[in-house]
Amino acid sequence: MCSVMEELRNEGRDIALVEAIKNLKATQHWTNEQALTALNIDKSKWPRIIALL
C-alpha cells in the first residue's frame, strides 16, 4: 500500500512539473531543456518528464 501511495504522490508531482514546463514553454518560448534546467530538475528524471509532455 505504501508503494502505491508513493507512486501516486510521484505522479502528482510529475503532473505539476509538466504543467509548469508547459507554462514556461508558452510564456517564455523556451525549449523542454531550458524549462527543465530553469526548474532545476535532475537530468536523470528528464526522460520521464519529457515523455509526459
Summary of the structure (lengths in Angstrom):
residues: 53
radius of gyration: 12.0
end to end distance: 28.0
largest distance: 40.8
contacts: 121
relative contact order: 0.16
helix: 83%
strand: 0%
